[in-house]
Amino acid sequence: MTSTTDLPLTVSGVHHHYRGQKTLNGIDLTLQSGEVLALLGPNGAGKTTLIRTIAGRLAPRQGSVSVLGNDPCREQKARGHIGLVPQHLALYDNLTARENLEVFGQLFGLSGSEAKARADDLLSLTELRDKASARVGRLSGGMRRRLNIAAAVMHRPALLLLDEPSVGVDVKALEGVVALIRRLREEGYAILMTTHDMALAEAVCDRVGILKAGTMIAEGSLDVLKVQHFGRSRIVEARFAEPIEPGSADALEQLGLEPVPEDQSRWHGLSETSEDILNRLMMLQDVPPVSAVSVREPGLADVYRHVTHEPVAEKAIA
Ligand SMILES: Nc1ncnc2c1ncn2[C@@H]1O[C@H](COP(=O)(O)OP(=O)(O)OP(=O)(O)O)[C@@H](O)[C@H]1O
């Protein structure tokens, strides 16, 4: 059996509150080396509070956090096992990419020559070699995000915490961030990231945790969560030419459909045998014309909507 001392992260019964308002309500979590866990949840769910607690920036009111057997709040040694990339990037804009990495290396206790060698390796890993001498202020959002991730692993921590790694990164540049997270996972980093971006989470995570009002309401691999919440059913979705008026909603609800929370012209429901529902949908009168229908396997966005009863963020897909 793996003990707490071997694991990059063990969170046990963590509670936190701000001025009497509960923000974390008994969180349990473990993370193995080479595993990526995406922490999802609506605004204010407690994701950043949990990341800050794990990083040792906030003390839990109750419960404990262990990083390779050390408490990040009390033991400096634990902080040496953690790399943190905050949502708002922490880089020196007037220094070059290479200089930034070297400065971070020295802050983490590497010697000058160690920091140089490690910066070289990480410039290659992040595909920023040709930008090594460029000032950070001149780099794109995606490049800066990759560089900040590199800075956070200069000292080879066991645990990497990424708070909203897609912020400031456009859709195309996100591929570079995805590739980097995958490479770091292959190198054995345990990675915990918060995100609102379902596509990013689906692309890189081994497990998902969904927080709502400080409670972990779902946790597991995406495959397990899909079976738990949808069994063998698939998602049937109809897109209408116009939003549905209240008077037409009954007919759709009788088919077992409900509006997609973030888009009232899309209605969806679960079905094991989709043909029947599709035929009945086409026969409906007094509803606007159907412009598209689809039948698909549930994805992370569907699991998220199902357990949180909240819309998925705009940028997310499906
Ligand atoms: N410094 C603070 N003082 C008081 N309340 C706070 C503080 N920081 C966060 N909170 C509250 O704690 C709760 C959890 O906030 P947190 O930032 O952890 O959520 P989040 O899931 O990261 O949200 P988002 O997705 O919007 O970043 C919220 O109700 C928030 O208002």
The ligand as an SDF file (V2000), in Angstrom:
LIG
                    3D

 31 33  0  0  0  0  0  0  0  0999 V2000
   -9.6750   36.7140    0.6320 N   0  0  0  0  0  0  0  0  0  0  0  0
  -10.9600   36.3700    0.7410 C   0  0  0  0  0  0  0  0  0  0  0  0
  -11.7530   36.9140    1.6980 N   0  0  0  0  0  0  0  0  0  0  0  0
  -13.0480   36.5600    1.8190 C   0  0  0  0  0  0  0  0  0  0  0  0
  -13.6700   35.6510    1.0200 N   0  0  0  0  0  0  0  0  0  0  0  0
  -12.9450   35.0960    0.0470 C   0  0  0  0  0  0  0  0  0  0  0  0
  -11.5550   35.4150   -0.1610 C   0  0  0  0  0  0  0  0  0  0  0  0
  -11.0850   34.6860   -1.2140 N   0  0  0  0  0  0  0  0  0  0  0  0
  -12.1390   33.9460   -1.6540 C   0  0  0  0  0  0  0  0  0  0  0  0
  -13.2430   34.1860   -0.9180 N   0  0  0  0  0  0  0  0  0  0  0  0
  -14.5620   33.5450   -1.0780 C   0  0  0  0  0  0  0  0  0  0  0  0
  -14.3660   32.1480   -0.9760 O   0  0  0  0  0  0  0  0  0  0  0  0
  -15.1850   31.4460   -1.9120 C   0  0  0  0  0  0  0  0  0  0  0  0
  -14.3160   30.5550   -2.7860 C   0  0  0  0  0  0  0  0  0  0  0  0
  -13.5130   31.3990   -3.6140 O   0  0  0  0  0  0  0  0  0  0  0  0
  -12.4350   30.8070   -4.6350 P   0  0  0  0  0  0  0  0  0  0  0  0
  -11.7090   31.9730   -5.2300 O   0  0  0  0  0  0  0  0  0  0  0  0
  -11.6420   29.7560   -3.9580 O   0  0  0  0  0  0  0  0  0  0  0  0
  -13.3800   30.1190   -5.7220 O   0  0  0  0  0  0  0  0  0  0  0  0
  -12.9930   29.6020   -7.1840 P   0  0  0  0  0  0  0  0  0  0  0  0
  -13.6830   28.2820   -7.3420 O   0  0  0  0  0  0  0  0  0  0  0  0
  -11.5320   29.6280   -7.3790 O   0  0  0  0  0  0  0  0  0  0  0  0
  -13.7090   30.6940   -8.0740 O   0  0  0  0  0  0  0  0  0  0  0  0
  -13.3140   31.2310   -9.5700 P   0  0  0  0  0  0  0  0  0  0  0  0
  -13.6350   30.1080  -10.4960 O   0  0  0  0  0  0  0  0  0  0  0  0
  -14.2340   32.3880   -9.7350 O   0  0  0  0  0  0  0  0  0  0  0  0
  -11.8680   31.6230   -9.5410 O   0  0  0  0  0  0  0  0  0  0  0  0
  -15.9660   32.5100   -2.6610 C   0  0  0  0  0  0  0  0  0  0  0  0
  -17.2350   32.6380   -2.0510 O   0  0  0  0  0  0  0  0  0  0  0  0
  -15.1470   33.7690   -2.4700 C   0  0  0  0  0  0  0  0  0  0  0  0
  -15.9760   34.9050   -2.4910 O   0  0  0  0  0  0  0  0  0  0  0  0
  1  2  1  0
  2  3  1  0
  2  7  2  0
  3  4  2  0
  4  5  1  0
  5  6  2  0
  6  7  1  0
  6 10  1  0
  7  8  1  0
  8  9  2  0
  9 10  1  0
 10 11  1  0
 11 12  1  0
 11 30  1  0
 12 13  1  0
 13 14  1  0
 13 28  1  0
 14 15  1  0
 15 16  1  0
 16 17  2  0
 16 18  1  0
 16 19  1  0
 19 20  1  0
 20 21  2  0
 20 22  1  0
 20 23  1  0
 23 24  1  0
 24 25  2  0
 24 26  1  0
 24 27  1  0
 28 29  1  0
 28 30  1  0
 30 31  1  0
M  END
$$$$
